[in-house]
Amino acid sequence: MKIFYSSDDTFEANFAELLERGKMDIEGVTGIVNGLLKEIKEEGNTALKAQIAKFDRWEPQSDEELMVSTEAMAKAYDSIDPKLRDALHLAYDRIEAYHQKLMPSTWMDEDKTGSILGQKVTAVDRAGLYIPGGKAAYPSSLLMNVIPAQVAGVEEIVVCTPTPDNEINELLLAACHLCKVTKVYKVGGASAIGAMAYGTETIPKVDVITGPGNIFVATAKKLVYGEVNIDMIAGPSEIGILADESAREDYLAIDLLSQAEHDEMASSILITTDSELANKVSDKVEEFLGTLSREAIARKSIEERGAIIVTSSMEEAIDLMNEIAPEHLEVVTKDPMSLLDSIKHAGAIFLGENTPEPVGDYIAGPNHTLPTGGTAKFYSPLSVEHFIKKSSIISMSKEGINAIGEACALIANTEGLTAHEESVRIRLRD
């Protein structure tokens, strides 16, 4: 892995390049995606089936073929290895318990005049979840998207997943059955986002779309935002690690590779105060690479987007990591908890040497749909909040309107809105 020293004259330029790691050429594919969305909006299922034939290499002969039967989901669930089924149930229970703690509540507060202010929390009616598919299996993505929607109280959940050559992964179907999802559609990419945003004869229009995807999915989500709500515009996966001399090089190396094996565009960045550890980790990464099933992908990611930075102090290391604002941040130091207050920007924070990033991907409980490319500076992980909306509650008593009405009318008058002013004054004169 490339090793940079923060004291080098070239460091600023090298670090600036790292900060560009998550840039996607959304502008370059916007024209294509706009065209696909326009077709879906205007032609519905006709366009949807044509796009499936073009991109997924099979042609649905009827609208019904777009749907996955609940019988197929149940059969898949029954056929998976019992130990794997138990693991999925454990993940479900932990994810559900965590997200229940995140659920905001409706509240009301009465002041001394008898006036009431509050907030009403209501789930959206229908959520659309995009789950990457094909031959790859992503049951964890399904759980991470379905469960917060269910906890939030969403009544109708729609799932879209791509099925190249009309093949759908059995493990994903098993997870759908586990989550009691009944509306699953065999459509992927920008086509799926358009179908859920605008609705077709078969796929209902939703209120919010969540879930990860490639650049075409991300671009489509960006373009339909406003027609529906979305969770975020997510890019390639990434990990940042803060480590001191107490960290084990084998732990750090394999954790860096846990993200590199996702995608050639993934980034893995270690920042440490120990130059000896930096060199040991670099050597260990090379050693581990040869053992990986996805060696070619991980190697390209490490060579092009991986880096180890050596700093003069942990304070400097934290400042640099806050600037990076990684999707996943591991803190592997003697006392990781003591650094927590200094960490400002990260999608998920993993504290201590026994907390590798993959436990967050699958089974710890917090959501693994996280902001990438530095957007952790202003985005939060997927949660129940993405599936609800909040309404303000205001109920003024006669004493209450008398107490604040004159000030309200004065502000309205100053803004030149005479109907606003009179709406209040007519009550004050009563």
The 8 nearest C-alpha neighbors of each residue, nearest first, counted from 0:
[[1, 281, 306, 2, 302, 305, 301, 307],
 [0, 2, 306, 307, 3, 305, 302, 281],
 [3, 1, 307, 308, 306, 0, 4, 277],
 [4, 2, 308, 307, 309, 5, 1, 10],
 [5, 3, 309, 6, 7, 308, 310, 10],
 [4, 6, 310, 7, 10, 309, 3, 308],
 [5, 7, 4, 8, 10, 310, 311, 309],
 [8, 6, 10, 9, 4, 5, 3, 11],
 [7, 9, 10, 6, 11, 5, 12, 4],
 [10, 8, 7, 12, 11, 13, 6, 5],
 [11, 9, 13, 7, 12, 5, 8, 14],
 [10, 12, 14, 13, 9, 15, 8, 5],
 [11, 13, 15, 10, 14, 9, 16, 8],
 [14, 12, 10, 16, 15, 11, 9, 17],
 [13, 15, 17, 11, 16, 12, 10, 18],
 [16, 14, 12, 18, 17, 13, 11, 19],
 [15, 17, 13, 14, 19, 18, 12, 20],
 [18, 16, 14, 20, 19, 15, 13, 304],
 [17, 19, 15, 16, 20, 323, 14, 373],
 [18, 20, 16, 17, 21, 22, 15, 372],
 [21, 19, 17, 18, 22, 372, 304, 266],
 [22, 20, 372, 19, 234, 23, 235, 371],
 [21, 23, 19, 20, 24, 372, 234, 25],
 [24, 22, 25, 21, 214, 234, 26, 235],
 [23, 25, 27, 26, 22, 28, 214, 29],
 [26, 24, 27, 28, 23, 218, 29, 214],
 [25, 27, 29, 24, 28, 30, 23, 218],
 [26, 28, 24, 25, 29, 30, 31, 23],
 [29, 27, 31, 25, 30, 26, 32, 24],
 [28, 30, 32, 26, 31, 27, 33, 25],
 [31, 29, 33, 32, 28, 34, 27, 26],
 [32, 30, 34, 28, 33, 29, 35, 27],
 [31, 33, 35, 29, 34, 30, 36, 219],
 [34, 32, 30, 36, 35, 31, 29, 37],
 [33, 35, 37, 31, 32, 36, 30, 38],
 [34, 36, 32, 38, 37, 33, 39, 31],
 [35, 37, 39, 33, 193, 38, 34, 40],
 [36, 38, 40, 34, 35, 39, 33, 41],
 [39, 37, 35, 41, 36, 40, 42, 46],
 [38, 40, 43, 36, 42, 46, 37, 41],
 [39, 41, 37, 38, 197, 43, 42, 36],
 [42, 40, 38, 39, 43, 37, 46, 36],
 [41, 43, 39, 46, 38, 45, 40, 44],
 [44, 42, 199, 39, 45, 46, 40, 41],
 [43, 45, 47, 46, 199, 48, 200, 42],
 [46, 44, 47, 48, 43, 42, 49, 39],
 [47, 45, 49, 42, 44, 39, 48, 43],
 [46, 48, 44, 50, 45, 49, 39, 43],
 [49, 47, 51, 50, 45, 46, 44, 59],
 [50, 48, 46, 52, 51, 47, 53, 45],
 [49, 51, 53, 47, 52, 48, 54, 46],
 [50, 52, 48, 55, 54, 53, 49, 47],
 [53, 51, 58, 57, 56, 49, 50, 55],
 [54, 52, 50, 51, 56, 55, 49, 57],
 [53, 55, 51, 56, 52, 50, 163, 57],
 [56, 54, 163, 51, 52, 57, 164, 53],
 [57, 55, 52, 164, 54, 53, 163, 51],
 [58, 56, 52, 164, 55, 165, 51, 59],
 [57, 59, 52, 60, 48, 51, 56, 49],
 [60, 58, 61, 64, 48, 57, 65, 62],
 [59, 61, 58, 64, 62, 48, 63, 65],
 [60, 62, 63, 64, 59, 65, 48, 58],
 [61, 63, 64, 65, 201, 60, 44, 59],
 [62, 64, 61, 65, 66, 201, 60, 59],
 [65, 63, 66, 62, 61, 59, 60, 67],
 [64, 66, 185, 63, 184, 62, 59, 67],
 [67, 65, 184, 64, 63, 183, 185, 68],
 [68, 66, 183, 184, 69, 65, 71, 185],
 [69, 67, 70, 71, 66, 72, 181, 183],
 [68, 70, 72, 71, 181, 73, 67, 176],
 [71, 69, 73, 68, 72, 74, 67, 75],
 [72, 70, 74, 68, 69, 73, 75, 67],
 [73, 71, 172, 69, 75, 176, 70, 74],
 [74, 72, 76, 70, 75, 71, 176, 69],
 [75, 73, 71, 77, 76, 72, 70, 78],
 [74, 76, 173, 78, 72, 73, 169, 77],
 [77, 75, 173, 73, 74, 78, 79, 72],
 [76, 78, 74, 75, 79, 73, 173, 80],
 [77, 79, 75, 76, 74, 80, 173, 81],
 [80, 78, 76, 77, 81, 75, 84, 83],
 [79, 81, 83, 82, 84, 78, 77, 85],
 [82, 80, 84, 83, 85, 79, 78, 86],
 [83, 81, 85, 84, 80, 86, 79, 87],
 [84, 82, 86, 80, 85, 81, 87, 79],
 [83, 85, 81, 87, 82, 86, 80, 88],
 [84, 86, 88, 82, 83, 87, 81, 89],
 [87, 85, 83, 89, 84, 88, 90, 82],
 [86, 88, 90, 84, 89, 85, 91, 83],
 [89, 87, 91, 85, 90, 86, 92, 84],
 [88, 90, 86, 92, 87, 91, 85, 93],
 [89, 91, 362, 87, 93, 88, 92, 94],
 [92, 90, 88, 94, 89, 93, 95, 87],
 [91, 93, 95, 89, 90, 94, 96, 88],
 [92, 94, 364, 96, 90, 95, 91, 97],
 [95, 93, 364, 97, 91, 96, 92, 90],
 [94, 96, 92, 98, 93, 97, 91, 146],
 [97, 95, 93, 99, 94, 98, 92, 100],
 [96, 98, 94, 364, 100, 95, 99, 93],
 [99, 97, 101, 100, 95, 96, 147, 94],
 [98, 100, 96, 101, 102, 97, 95, 150],
 [99, 101, 98, 97, 102, 96, 103, 95],
 [102, 100, 98, 99, 103, 383, 97, 382],
 [101, 103, 99, 100, 383, 104, 98, 151],
 [104, 102, 101, 105, 120, 384, 100, 383],
 [105, 103, 120, 106, 102, 119, 118, 121],
 [104, 106, 119, 120, 118, 103, 107, 117],
 [105, 107, 117, 118, 104, 119, 108, 116],
 [106, 108, 117, 116, 118, 115, 109, 105],
 [107, 109, 116, 115, 117, 110, 106, 114],
 [108, 110, 115, 114, 113, 116, 107, 111],
 [111, 109, 113, 112, 114, 115, 108, 116],
 [110, 112, 113, 109, 114, 399, 398, 115],
 [113, 111, 399, 110, 114, 398, 396, 109],
 [112, 114, 111, 110, 396, 109, 115, 399],
 [115, 113, 395, 396, 112, 109, 394, 110],
 [116, 114, 109, 394, 108, 393, 395, 113],
 [117, 115, 393, 392, 108, 107, 394, 109],
 [118, 116, 107, 392, 106, 108, 391, 393],
 [117, 119, 391, 392, 106, 105, 390, 389],
 [118, 120, 105, 390, 389, 391, 121, 106],
 [121, 119, 389, 105, 388, 104, 118, 390],
 [122, 120, 387, 388, 389, 119, 123, 390],
 [123, 121, 387, 153, 152, 151, 386, 388],
 [124, 122, 387, 125, 386, 153, 206, 121],
 [123, 125, 153, 154, 122, 155, 206, 126],
 [124, 126, 155, 205, 206, 123, 156, 153],
 [127, 125, 156, 207, 205, 206, 157, 208],
 [128, 126, 208, 157, 205, 158, 207, 156],
 [129, 127, 158, 209, 210, 208, 157, 159],
 [128, 130, 210, 159, 158, 160, 209, 131],
 [129, 131, 160, 210, 141, 132, 159, 128],
 [132, 130, 160, 212, 161, 129, 137, 211],
 [133, 131, 161, 160, 135, 130, 136, 134],
 [132, 134, 162, 135, 163, 161, 167, 166],
 [133, 135, 168, 132, 136, 167, 166, 163],
 [136, 134, 133, 132, 137, 168, 131, 167],
 [137, 135, 168, 171, 138, 170, 132, 134],
 [136, 138, 139, 140, 171, 135, 131, 132],
 [137, 139, 171, 141, 140, 174, 136, 142],
 [138, 140, 142, 137, 141, 361, 143, 360],
 [141, 139, 143, 138, 137, 142, 144, 130],
 [140, 142, 138, 144, 139, 143, 145, 130],
 [143, 141, 139, 145, 144, 140, 146, 138],
 [142, 144, 140, 141, 366, 145, 146, 139],
 [145, 143, 141, 142, 146, 147, 140, 128],
 [146, 144, 142, 148, 147, 141, 143, 149],
 [145, 147, 149, 148, 142, 144, 143, 95],
 [148, 146, 383, 150, 149, 382, 145, 151],
 [149, 147, 151, 145, 146, 150, 153, 386],
 [148, 150, 146, 152, 151, 147, 153, 145],
 [149, 151, 147, 152, 148, 146, 99, 383],
 [152, 150, 148, 383, 149, 122, 153, 147],
 [151, 153, 149, 150, 122, 154, 148, 121],
 [154, 152, 122, 148, 149, 124, 155, 123],
 [153, 155, 124, 152, 125, 156, 149, 123],
 [156, 154, 125, 153, 124, 126, 157, 182],
 [155, 157, 126, 125, 127, 158, 154, 180],
 [156, 158, 127, 182, 128, 126, 183, 155],
 [159, 157, 183, 128, 127, 129, 184, 182],
 [160, 158, 184, 129, 186, 183, 185, 191],
 [159, 161, 187, 130, 186, 132, 185, 131],
 [187, 160, 162, 186, 132, 185, 133, 163],
 [161, 163, 133, 165, 166, 167, 185, 164],
 [164, 162, 55, 165, 133, 166, 56, 161],
 [163, 165, 56, 57, 166, 55, 162, 133],
 [164, 166, 162, 163, 57, 167, 55, 56],
 [167, 165, 162, 164, 163, 133, 168, 134],
 [168, 166, 162, 133, 169, 165, 134, 132],
 [167, 169, 171, 170, 134, 136, 133, 172],
 [168, 170, 172, 171, 75, 173, 167, 72],
 [171, 169, 173, 172, 168, 174, 136, 138],
 [170, 172, 138, 174, 173, 169, 168, 136],
 [171, 173, 72, 175, 169, 170, 174, 75],
 [174, 172, 76, 75, 170, 176, 171, 175],
 [173, 175, 177, 171, 176, 172, 138, 178],
 [176, 174, 172, 178, 180, 173, 177, 179],
 [175, 177, 179, 173, 72, 174, 178, 73],
 [176, 178, 174, 175, 179, 173, 76, 88],
 [177, 179, 175, 176, 180, 174, 145, 142],
 [180, 178, 176, 177, 175, 181, 174, 69],
 [181, 179, 175, 178, 182, 176, 156, 183],
 [180, 182, 69, 183, 179, 175, 176, 68],
 [183, 181, 157, 180, 158, 184, 156, 66],
 [184, 182, 158, 67, 159, 66, 157, 181],
 [185, 183, 66, 159, 65, 186, 67, 158],
 [186, 184, 65, 160, 161, 162, 159, 66],
 [185, 187, 161, 160, 191, 159, 184, 162],
 [161, 188, 186, 191, 160, 190, 159, 189],
 [189, 187, 216, 190, 191, 215, 192, 161],
 [188, 190, 216, 192, 219, 191, 215, 193],
 [191, 189, 193, 188, 192, 187, 194, 47],
 [192, 190, 187, 194, 193, 186, 189, 188],
 [191, 193, 189, 195, 190, 194, 196, 219],
 [194, 192, 196, 36, 190, 191, 195, 197],
 [193, 195, 198, 191, 192, 197, 196, 199],
 [196, 194, 204, 198, 192, 193, 205, 197],
 [195, 197, 193, 204, 194, 198, 192, 205],
 [198, 196, 204, 194, 195, 40, 193, 199],
 [197, 199, 204, 203, 194, 195, 202, 196],
 [200, 198, 43, 202, 201, 44, 194, 203],
 [199, 201, 44, 202, 43, 198, 203, 62],
 [202, 200, 199, 203, 62, 44, 198, 63],
 [201, 203, 199, 198, 200, 194, 195, 204],
 [204, 202, 198, 205, 199, 195, 201, 200],
 [205, 203, 198, 195, 197, 196, 202, 206],
 [204, 206, 125, 126, 195, 127, 207, 196],
 [205, 207, 227, 125, 126, 228, 123, 124],
 [206, 208, 228, 126, 227, 229, 205, 127],
 [209, 207, 127, 229, 128, 126, 228, 230],
 [210, 208, 128, 230, 229, 129, 127, 207],
 [209, 211, 129, 128, 130, 144, 212, 208],
 [212, 210, 233, 129, 130, 131, 209, 368],
 [213, 211, 216, 131, 217, 214, 210, 188],
 [212, 214, 216, 215, 217, 211, 234, 188],
 [213, 215, 217, 216, 218, 25, 212, 23],
 [216, 214, 218, 217, 213, 189, 219, 188],
 [215, 217, 189, 219, 212, 188, 213, 214],
 [218, 216, 214, 220, 215, 219, 232, 213],
 [219, 217, 221, 215, 220, 216, 25, 214],
 [218, 220, 222, 216, 221, 189, 217, 215],
 [221, 219, 217, 223, 218, 222, 224, 216],
 [220, 222, 218, 219, 224, 223, 217, 232],
 [221, 223, 219, 220, 224, 218, 33, 225],
 [224, 222, 220, 226, 221, 225, 219, 227],
 [225, 223, 227, 221, 226, 228, 222, 220],
 [224, 226, 227, 223, 228, 222, 229, 221],
 [225, 227, 223, 224, 196, 228, 197, 206],
 [228, 226, 225, 206, 207, 224, 196, 223],
 [227, 229, 207, 224, 225, 206, 208, 226],
 [230, 228, 208, 207, 209, 231, 224, 227],
 [229, 231, 209, 385, 381, 208, 228, 232],
 [232, 230, 229, 233, 370, 378, 209, 220],
 [233, 231, 217, 234, 221, 220, 230, 370],
 [234, 232, 371, 231, 370, 211, 217, 235],
 [233, 235, 371, 21, 372, 236, 232, 23],
 [236, 234, 265, 264, 21, 237, 371, 233],
 [235, 237, 265, 258, 234, 266, 371, 261],
 [238, 236, 266, 265, 267, 326, 258, 327],
 [237, 239, 327, 267, 328, 325, 326, 268],
 [238, 240, 328, 268, 325, 269, 267, 327],
 [241, 239, 329, 269, 328, 330, 270, 242],
 [242, 240, 330, 270, 271, 331, 269, 329],
 [241, 243, 331, 271, 332, 246, 330, 240],
 [244, 242, 332, 245, 271, 272, 246, 273],
 [243, 245, 246, 273, 276, 242, 272, 332],
 [246, 244, 243, 333, 332, 247, 242, 331],
 [247, 245, 244, 331, 243, 242, 332, 248],
 [248, 246, 250, 249, 251, 245, 352, 276],
 [247, 249, 280, 251, 250, 252, 279, 246],
 [250, 248, 252, 251, 247, 253, 283, 280],
 [251, 249, 247, 248, 252, 253, 254, 352],
 [252, 250, 248, 254, 249, 253, 255, 247],
 [253, 251, 284, 249, 255, 254, 280, 250],
 [252, 254, 256, 255, 250, 251, 257, 249],
 [253, 255, 257, 251, 256, 252, 250, 355],
 [256, 254, 252, 267, 253, 257, 258, 251],
 [255, 257, 259, 253, 258, 254, 260, 252],
 [258, 256, 254, 255, 259, 260, 253, 261],
 [257, 259, 256, 260, 261, 237, 255, 238],
 [258, 260, 297, 256, 300, 261, 265, 257],
 [261, 259, 297, 258, 262, 296, 257, 293],
 [262, 260, 259, 258, 265, 236, 263, 297],
 [261, 263, 265, 264, 260, 296, 259, 300],
 [262, 264, 300, 296, 299, 265, 297, 259],
 [263, 265, 262, 235, 300, 266, 304, 236],
 [266, 264, 236, 235, 262, 237, 259, 263],
 [265, 267, 237, 304, 305, 259, 300, 238],
 [268, 266, 305, 238, 255, 237, 239, 259],
 [269, 267, 239, 306, 305, 307, 238, 240],
 [268, 270, 240, 307, 239, 308, 241, 271],
 [271, 269, 308, 241, 307, 309, 316, 240],
 [272, 270, 242, 309, 273, 243, 241, 310],
 [271, 273, 310, 309, 243, 312, 311, 313],
 [274, 272, 276, 271, 275, 244, 243, 277],
 [275, 273, 277, 276, 309, 278, 272, 271],
 [276, 274, 277, 278, 273, 279, 244, 280],
 [275, 277, 279, 273, 274, 278, 280, 248],
 [278, 276, 274, 280, 275, 279, 281, 273],
 [277, 279, 281, 275, 280, 276, 282, 274],
 [278, 280, 276, 282, 281, 277, 248, 283],
 [281, 279, 248, 283, 277, 282, 278, 252],
 [280, 282, 278, 0, 284, 279, 283, 277],
 [283, 281, 279, 285, 280, 284, 278, 286],
 [282, 284, 286, 280, 285, 281, 252, 287],
 [285, 283, 252, 287, 281, 286, 282, 288],
 [284, 286, 288, 282, 283, 287, 281, 289],
 [285, 287, 283, 284, 288, 289, 282, 290],
 [288, 286, 284, 290, 289, 285, 283, 291],
 [289, 287, 285, 290, 291, 286, 294, 284],
 [288, 290, 287, 291, 286, 294, 285, 292],
 [289, 291, 288, 287, 292, 294, 286, 293],
 [292, 290, 294, 293, 288, 289, 287, 297],
 [291, 293, 294, 290, 289, 295, 260, 288],
 [294, 292, 291, 296, 295, 260, 297, 261],
 [293, 295, 291, 297, 296, 292, 288, 298],
 [294, 296, 298, 297, 293, 299, 260, 263],
 [297, 295, 263, 299, 294, 298, 293, 260],
 [296, 298, 260, 259, 300, 294, 299, 295],
 [299, 297, 301, 295, 300, 296, 294, 302],
 [298, 300, 302, 296, 301, 297, 263, 303],
 [301, 299, 263, 297, 259, 304, 303, 298],
 [302, 300, 305, 298, 304, 299, 303, 297],
 [301, 303, 299, 300, 305, 298, 304, 0],
 [302, 304, 300, 301, 299, 305, 263, 264],
 [305, 303, 266, 300, 301, 302, 306, 267],
 [304, 306, 301, 267, 266, 268, 302, 303],
 [307, 305, 268, 1, 0, 2, 308, 269],
 [306, 308, 2, 269, 268, 270, 1, 3],
 [307, 309, 270, 3, 4, 2, 269, 271],
 [308, 310, 4, 271, 272, 270, 274, 5],
 [311, 309, 272, 5, 312, 316, 271, 4],
 [310, 312, 272, 315, 309, 313, 5, 6],
 [313, 311, 315, 314, 310, 272, 316, 271],
 [312, 314, 316, 315, 317, 272, 311, 310],
 [315, 313, 317, 312, 316, 318, 341, 311],
 [314, 316, 318, 312, 313, 317, 319, 310],
 [317, 315, 313, 319, 314, 318, 310, 270],
 [316, 318, 320, 314, 319, 315, 321, 313],
 [317, 319, 315, 321, 316, 320, 314, 322],
 [320, 318, 322, 316, 317, 321, 315, 323],
 [321, 319, 323, 317, 322, 318, 324, 316],
 [322, 320, 324, 318, 344, 323, 319, 317],
 [321, 323, 319, 320, 324, 318, 344, 373],
 [322, 324, 320, 321, 325, 373, 18, 319],
 [325, 323, 373, 344, 321, 345, 322, 375],
 [326, 324, 345, 327, 323, 239, 373, 328],
 [325, 327, 346, 371, 370, 237, 345, 369],
 [328, 326, 238, 347, 325, 346, 239, 348],
 [329, 327, 239, 348, 240, 238, 349, 325],
 [328, 330, 349, 240, 348, 350, 331, 241],
 [329, 331, 241, 350, 335, 240, 351, 332],
 [332, 330, 242, 351, 352, 246, 241, 329],
 [331, 333, 243, 335, 242, 334, 330, 245],
 [334, 332, 245, 335, 331, 243, 246, 351],
 [333, 335, 332, 336, 337, 338, 351, 331],
 [336, 334, 332, 337, 338, 330, 350, 351],
 [335, 337, 339, 338, 334, 350, 351, 340],
 [336, 338, 335, 339, 334, 340, 341, 333],
 [339, 337, 336, 341, 335, 340, 342, 334],
 [338, 340, 336, 342, 341, 337, 335, 343],
 [341, 339, 342, 338, 337, 343, 336, 335],
 [342, 340, 339, 338, 343, 317, 337, 318],
 [341, 343, 339, 340, 344, 321, 338, 317],
 [344, 342, 321, 341, 345, 340, 376, 324],
 [343, 345, 324, 376, 321, 375, 342, 346],
 [346, 344, 324, 325, 375, 347, 326, 328],
 [345, 347, 326, 375, 369, 370, 327, 380],
 [346, 348, 327, 345, 328, 326, 349, 369],
 [347, 349, 328, 329, 327, 350, 345, 346],
 [350, 348, 329, 354, 328, 330, 347, 351],
 [349, 351, 330, 335, 329, 354, 348, 331],
 [352, 350, 331, 353, 354, 330, 335, 349],
 [351, 353, 331, 354, 355, 350, 246, 250],
 [354, 352, 351, 355, 350, 331, 349, 250],
 [353, 355, 352, 351, 349, 350, 356, 358],
 [356, 354, 357, 358, 353, 254, 349, 352],
 [355, 357, 359, 358, 354, 360, 349, 254],
 [358, 356, 360, 359, 355, 361, 257, 254],
 [359, 357, 360, 363, 361, 356, 362, 355],
 [360, 358, 363, 357, 356, 361, 362, 367],
 [361, 359, 357, 367, 358, 362, 356, 139],
 [362, 360, 358, 359, 139, 357, 363, 90],
 [361, 363, 90, 358, 364, 359, 360, 93],
 [364, 362, 359, 358, 365, 93, 361, 94],
 [363, 365, 94, 93, 97, 362, 366, 359],
 [366, 364, 97, 363, 94, 367, 359, 98],
 [365, 367, 368, 143, 381, 380, 364, 382],
 [366, 368, 360, 369, 359, 365, 143, 380],
 [369, 367, 381, 366, 380, 370, 143, 210],
 [368, 370, 380, 346, 367, 326, 371, 381],
 [369, 371, 375, 374, 326, 346, 378, 233],
 [372, 370, 326, 374, 373, 233, 234, 369],
 [373, 371, 21, 374, 20, 234, 22, 325],
 [372, 374, 324, 375, 371, 323, 325, 376],
 [375, 373, 376, 370, 371, 372, 377, 378],
 [376, 374, 378, 370, 377, 345, 373, 346],
 [375, 377, 374, 344, 324, 373, 378, 345],
 [376, 378, 375, 374, 379, 344, 373, 370],
 [379, 377, 375, 374, 370, 376, 380, 231],
 [378, 380, 375, 346, 370, 381, 369, 377],
 [381, 379, 369, 368, 346, 382, 370, 366],
 [380, 382, 368, 366, 369, 230, 379, 385],
 [383, 381, 384, 147, 385, 380, 366, 98],
 [382, 384, 147, 151, 385, 386, 148, 102],
 [383, 385, 382, 386, 387, 102, 388, 381],
 [386, 384, 383, 382, 387, 230, 381, 229],
 [387, 385, 383, 384, 148, 123, 122, 151],
 [388, 386, 122, 123, 384, 121, 385, 151],
 [389, 387, 121, 120, 122, 390, 123, 386],
 [388, 390, 120, 119, 121, 118, 391, 387],
 [389, 391, 119, 118, 392, 120, 388, 121],
 [390, 392, 118, 117, 119, 389, 393, 116],
 [393, 391, 117, 118, 116, 390, 119, 394],
 [394, 392, 116, 115, 395, 117, 391, 114],
 [393, 395, 115, 114, 116, 396, 392, 113],
 [396, 394, 114, 399, 400, 115, 393, 397],
 [395, 397, 399, 114, 398, 113, 400, 394],
 [398, 396, 399, 400, 401, 395, 112, 114],
 [397, 399, 401, 396, 112, 400, 402, 113],
 [398, 400, 396, 402, 112, 397, 401, 395],
 [401, 399, 404, 397, 402, 403, 398, 395],
 [400, 402, 398, 404, 399, 403, 427, 397],
 [403, 401, 399, 400, 404, 398, 405, 112],
 [404, 402, 400, 406, 405, 401, 407, 399],
 [403, 405, 407, 400, 401, 406, 402, 408],
 [406, 404, 408, 407, 403, 409, 401, 424],
 [407, 405, 409, 404, 408, 403, 410, 402],
 [408, 406, 404, 410, 405, 409, 403, 411],
 [409, 407, 420, 411, 405, 410, 406, 404],
 [408, 410, 412, 406, 411, 407, 405, 413],
 [411, 409, 413, 407, 412, 408, 414, 406],
 [412, 410, 408, 420, 414, 409, 413, 416],
 [411, 413, 415, 409, 414, 410, 420, 416],
 [414, 412, 410, 415, 411, 409, 416, 408],
 [413, 415, 411, 412, 416, 410, 417, 409],
 [414, 416, 412, 413, 417, 411, 420, 410],
 [417, 415, 419, 411, 414, 418, 412, 420],
 [416, 418, 420, 419, 415, 412, 421, 411],
 [419, 417, 421, 420, 416, 422, 411, 423],
 [420, 418, 422, 417, 416, 421, 411, 423],
 [419, 421, 408, 417, 411, 418, 422, 423],
 [420, 422, 424, 418, 423, 419, 425, 417],
 [423, 421, 419, 420, 425, 424, 418, 426],
 [422, 424, 421, 426, 420, 425, 408, 404],
 [425, 423, 421, 427, 426, 422, 428, 420],
 [426, 424, 428, 427, 423, 421, 422, 429],
 [425, 427, 429, 424, 428, 423, 422, 400],
 [428, 426, 424, 429, 425, 401, 423, 404],
 [429, 427, 425, 426, 424, 423, 401, 421],
 [428, 426, 427, 425, 424, 397, 401, 423]]
